[in-house]
Amino acid sequence: MENEIDGYPIVLAASRAEANEYGNNPFEAFICTFPKKLSGYILKEHISNLKNNKDGTAKNTIYGLRKVESILVDKFGSENVVVSHYDNLHKFIGKKTKVVGISTMDPMGLAYVSTTYNSLIGFGGESLNAFEFEQLVSHPSIQKYKPKVIVGGQGSWQIIEANAQERLGIDIIFQGEGEKDLVEVFNKLMKGEKVPKLFEAKKPSRDKVALIKHAACYGMVEIMRGCGRGCHFCSPTMRTKYSFPIDHIMKEVEVNIKEGSKSIFTVTEDIFLYKSKKNFIPNRKEVVKLYKTIASYPGVEHILLSHASFAPVIYDKKLLEELTPILIEKTKWNPKTSNLYKKPFISVEMGIETGSVRLMKKYMKGKALPYSVDKWPELVVESIGHLNDYDWWPLCTIMTGQPEETEEDIINTLNLVDDLKNHNAKMFYTPVL
């Protein structure tokens, strides 16, 4: 008879494609959205060599899973909760395992990047993200010991959309933030009590957000949750914006650096709106103070940025003047890290989305605040010009195929792209279908 193990009551995991740092290059993670036959070959070494601690637990994993770990450890104790990478799950899932919790961002390959690049690449096929997620939920130890499987994270909606919950053997899909209801759900599962197949979580109190206890991929720390601009296609913009206090943020910086991270990746919908004032007016003093505090923490070699918007750059032109000297010294995009870069520059993801004022008014009327969207193309061109003056080269998404998009809308977007080209804009054009 095959040897059996006791295992841990609660085992947490993410797919090998998502729980990965790709040589500390977040841009390389986008390759996972390509068809597996291409991306699986390119990323083979990264996928096969995730970092583990001496006891076999995951050295780092996605930030959301670290939050879940912290919430559950506070309730059930560290002796009952473990975070593992796929390749070591056989060491932790056993007879005593009641629940396997999985966090995911793109389980079915339906995220906008996946659908875009699978369409652009001629041969198409299943994305690496989708393949690795299915590998995870069908892991031999899950099949053998039959624990309850609960899946959450920003991509959990995809499983419902694809009608794949039953096929994948997922018992519960947990949608929403975990601070308020996650413990109750796990408590019921541990006792063998019934939980709805689809659980919609209530919004938590912001003063009860757990701190991570172990390192997250790329040294991620959350500086702000929500946005509030109300763009129709983006769920985070529907949330009320909340900026975390600096001492809360720095505790997570400390955790990441102590456990070997060299970089800190500030997670937010808009770095320029940290502690912003009424009507989305940037608070330059607080933004600069935050990044100066992070940059001065011993051991922080690089600071990575997630998302930002155009309007604050124009509203307060001193913002970049004061912020750039701090960030350019900590940028990963410099000649020392790659001979592809001739000079240091700062990059952040920003959404142009369209050159059509009509579509902006229909779907994204809050995107230009504190300005009106009536001059959206002009605002974009001016903002990117100002960013370039300070060696910021943004990665800019441009959407096509929006509902009710007309030929005139498309022409307006093309005109905006031409205008940016005529202004010699330094940016990374990123199409989104």
Buried (B, 14 or more C-beta within 10 A) or exposed (E): EEEEBEBBBBBBBBBBBBBBBBEBBBEBBBBBBBBBBBBBEBBEEBBEEBBBBEEBBBBBBBBBBBBBBBBBBBBBEEEBBBBBBBBBBBBBBBEBBBBBBBBBBBBBBBBBBBBBBBEEBEEEBBBBBBBBBBEBBEBEBBEBBEBBBBBBBBBBBBBBEBEBBEEBEBBBBBBBBBBBBBBEBBBBBBEEEEBEEEBEBEEBEBEEBBBBBBBBBBBBBBBBBBBBBBBEBBEBBEBEBBBBEBEBBBBBBBBBBEBEBBBBBBBBBBBBBBBBEEEBBBBBEBBBBBBBBBBEEEBBBBBBBBBBBBBBBBBBEEBBBBBBEBBBEBBBBBEEBEEEBEEBBBBBBBBBBBBBBBBBEBBBBBBBBBBEBEEBBEBBBBBBBBBBEBBBBBBBBBBBEBEEBEEEBBEBBEEBBEBBEEEEBBBEEBBBB
